[in-house]
Amino acid sequence: MLDVLLITFPFFALVLCGYIAARRRMLPLEAIPGLNTFVLYFALPCMLYRFGASTPIAQLLDGSLVLVYLPCALLMVGGTVWFSLNPRVRWNDAAFGALVAAFPNTGFMGVPLLVALLGAAAAGPAILTILIDLVITTSLCIALSRLDGADEHGASKAARNALKGMATNPMPWSIVAGGVASALQLELPKPVMQTVGLLADAASPVALFTIGAVLARSQIVAAREAHGPMPVRDYLPVVGAKLLLHPVLVFAAGATAKSLGLPLDRFALTVMVLVAALPSASNVSLLAERFGADNGRIARIILLTTAAAFLTFSGAVALLH
């Protein structure tokens, strides 16, 4: 366990540094969207392209992983929405609560952390889960968020907007580009690849720092809004579902699938379980703010999962590896 903590500590320490920098206004709140833009549109796409290009295409197109991971994501969304709906939490808030329960922070934190823990082979399965969560899980939750009539244009337009947002997100396209390069054995010109490498190397530290800064900004923005006391029932069960139920569900689904004869690699299953054990994706707070959900609730869930994951994720690694 101590060996695992020695690897995971720097990753969570960088998140804490970003949080402190934003809370103490060492980093102006106005600068945080710029950091997020650098990570999302420059550094992370280069990192994902590099991993995708160096990963055998069979790993990036592993249908067994999709058959295990996708149903678990859908169950997490459906179960969290069903449990969350009450007079205080309507469809908009319940849907984004379900998104933070089902969408791990794989891009900003998971890929570099899992590669550090398990080696470069962990990138393939982790990248495939990113595609599933970006294309399907996020789009579904945004569509569900419109069902309470919060938007006069309804769920159909929300679904179209979600698909449009996915289409303009560079992360899935960088994964696709990397997969094509892997399949065709293409290599970028050396100066271009060196530039990609520099940006890819910057992705991990800047992304982790940005997670902390985004969480601090979300808390500060939410505190400015009029908000009564938040019942523990409205956020703590979602934290438990993300950190405990999600990885257990993926492990159980994978073990069942293997017993039924699905050709699921044990290492790939381990990676998927650890992806599910990651804290909630920090960018969901930005989506919740954009769609008018209770961002105070969403930010609290993300913050608690991120803080608690230092122990729960490290424990999952110690159990599985």
SVG drawing of the C-alpha trace seen along z (x, -y; Angstrom):
<svg xmlns="http://www.w3.org/2000/svg" viewBox="-41 -37 54 56">
<polyline fill="none" stroke="black" stroke-width="0.4" points="0.0,0.0 2.8,-2.4 4.4,-1.8 1.1,-2.7 0.8,-5.9 4.3,-6.9 3.1,-6.9 -0.3,-8.4 0.7,-11.1 2.4,-13.5 -0.8,-13.4 -3.1,-14.3 -0.6,-16.8 -0.7,-18.7 -4.5,-18.9 -4.1,-20.3 -1.6,-22.9 -4.1,-24.1 -6.9,-24.3 -4.8,-26.3 -3.6,-28.6 -7.1,-29.5 -8.6,-29.7 -5.8,-32.1 -6.2,-34.0 -2.5,-33.4 -4.1,-32.3 -6.7,-34.8 -10.1,-33.1 -10.2,-34.8 -7.0,-32.8 -8.5,-29.4 -10.5,-29.1 -7.2,-29.8 -5.5,-27.0 -8.5,-24.7 -8.3,-25.7 -4.6,-24.9 -5.2,-21.5 -8.3,-20.6 -7.3,-21.9 -3.5,-21.5 -1.9,-19.4 -4.4,-16.5 -5.1,-15.9 -1.3,-15.6 -1.0,-13.2 -3.9,-11.1 -2.7,-11.1 0.7,-9.9 -0.7,-7.1 -3.2,-6.2 -0.5,-6.1 1.7,-3.8 -1.1,-1.5 -2.0,1.6 -5.2,0.8 -6.8,4.0 -6.7,2.6 -8.4,-0.6 -11.2,1.4 -11.7,4.0 -15.5,4.8 -15.2,6.8 -14.3,3.7 -17.3,1.8 -19.7,4.6 -18.6,4.4 -18.0,0.7 -20.9,-0.8 -23.7,1.1 -22.1,0.2 -22.0,-3.5 -25.7,-3.3 -26.6,-1.6 -24.8,-4.2 -26.6,-7.0 -30.1,-5.3 -29.6,-4.3 -28.3,-7.7 -31.1,-9.6 -33.7,-7.3 -32.2,-7.7 -31.6,-11.5 -35.0,-12.7 -36.9,-14.4 -38.7,-17.8 -35.3,-19.5 -33.4,-17.7 -35.2,-17.7 -34.1,-16.3 -31.5,-18.9 -29.6,-18.5 -30.2,-14.7 -28.8,-14.3 -25.6,-16.1 -25.3,-14.3 -25.6,-11.1 -22.8,-12.3 -20.4,-12.9 -21.3,-9.4 -20.6,-7.7 -17.9,-9.8 -14.4,-9.4 -11.6,-11.9 -9.9,-9.7 -8.5,-12.3 -7.1,-14.9 -6.0,-12.4 -6.6,-8.8 -4.4,-8.1 -1.1,-9.5 -1.8,-8.0 -2.6,-4.6 0.4,-4.6 2.6,-5.5 1.1,-2.7 0.7,0.1 2.8,-0.9 2.1,-2.1 -0.2,0.8 -2.9,-0.7 -3.4,-3.6 -5.4,-1.6 -8.3,-0.5 -8.3,-3.8 -8.6,-5.8 -11.5,-3.6 -13.4,-4.4 -12.9,-8.1 -14.5,-7.7 -17.5,-6.0 -18.0,-8.6 -17.5,-11.6 -19.7,-10.3 -22.5,-8.4 -22.6,-9.0 -22.2,-12.8 -24.7,-13.2 -27.2,-11.0 -27.0,-13.0 -27.3,-16.3 -30.4,-15.1 -31.9,-13.8 -31.2,-17.2 -33.8,-18.8 -36.7,-16.5 -38.1,-18.7 -38.8,-21.5 -35.9,-23.7 -35.2,-24.4 -38.2,-25.3 -36.5,-23.6 -36.6,-20.2 -34.5,-17.1 -34.1,-16.7 -32.3,-20.0 -30.2,-19.3 -29.2,-16.0 -28.2,-17.7 -26.2,-20.3 -24.5,-17.6 -23.5,-15.8 -22.3,-19.1 -20.2,-19.7 -18.8,-16.2 -18.0,-16.8 -16.1,-20.0 -14.2,-18.4 -10.7,-17.7 -10.1,-14.7 -12.1,-12.1 -10.7,-13.3 -7.2,-13.0 -7.9,-9.5 -9.3,-8.6 -6.3,-10.3 -3.9,-8.3 -5.8,-5.1 -5.6,-5.7 -1.8,-6.4 -1.5,-3.1 -3.5,-1.1 -1.6,-2.5 1.8,-2.7 2.0,-6.4 4.7,-8.6 4.5,-12.4 7.5,-14.4 10.2,-14.6 9.8,-18.4 6.0,-18.0 6.3,-14.9 8.7,-16.8 6.2,-19.6 3.5,-17.0 5.8,-15.5 6.4,-18.8 2.7,-19.5 2.0,-15.9 4.6,-16.1 3.0,-19.2 -0.5,-17.6 -0.2,-15.7 1.1,-18.4 -0.9,-21.2 -4.1,-19.1 -3.8,-18.1 -3.1,-21.6 -6.1,-22.8 -8.4,-20.2 -7.7,-21.8 -8.1,-25.3 -11.5,-24.4 -12.8,-22.9 -11.8,-26.0 -13.4,-28.2 -16.6,-26.1 -16.8,-26.4 -16.3,-30.2 -18.9,-30.7 -21.4,-28.5 -20.9,-30.3 -21.9,-33.6 -25.3,-32.2 -28.2,-32.1 -28.2,-28.6 -29.8,-27.1 -28.3,-24.3 -27.6,-21.3 -28.9,-18.0 -26.3,-15.3 -28.6,-12.9 -28.3,-15.1 -24.6,-14.6 -22.9,-12.1 -24.6,-8.9 -23.4,-10.1 -19.8,-10.3 -20.1,-6.7 -21.6,-5.5 -18.7,-7.0 -15.8,-5.8 -17.2,-2.4 -20.2,-1.2 -18.9,-2.1 -15.6,-0.1 -17.4,2.9 -20.0,2.8 -17.4,2.9 -15.5,5.7 -18.6,7.8 -19.7,7.2 -16.2,8.1 -16.0,11.2 -19.4,12.3 -18.6,11.6 -15.4,13.7 -17.3,16.6 -19.7,16.5 -16.9,16.8 -16.3,13.2 -12.7,12.8 -11.9,10.1 -8.2,9.7 -7.6,9.7 -5.2,6.7 -7.8,4.7 -10.4,5.5 -8.1,4.3 -7.6,1.0 -11.3,0.5 -12.0,1.1 -9.3,-1.4 -10.8,-3.9 -14.1,-3.5 -12.4,-4.0 -11.1,-7.4 -12.8,-10.6 -15.5,-12.4 -14.5,-14.4 -13.8,-18.0 -15.1,-19.4 -18.7,-18.4 -18.9,-21.4 -18.3,-23.6 -21.1,-21.8 -23.4,-22.1 -22.8,-25.8 -23.5,-26.2 -26.8,-24.3 -28.1,-26.0 -27.8,-23.0 -27.0,-23.3 -23.2,-23.7 -22.7,-23.9 -23.9,-20.3 -21.9,-19.1 -18.7,-20.9 -19.1,-19.4 -19.4,-15.9 -16.4,-16.3 -14.3,-17.9 -15.2,-15.1 -14.5,-12.3 -11.2,-13.9 -10.1,-14.2 -11.3,-10.7 -9.9,-9.0 -6.4,-9.5 -7.2,-6.7 -10.0,-4.8 -8.2,-4.7 -4.9,-3.8 -6.7,-1.0 -8.2,0.3 -4.8,0.4 -3.3,2.3 -6.2,4.8 -6.0,5.4 -2.3,5.0"/>
</svg>
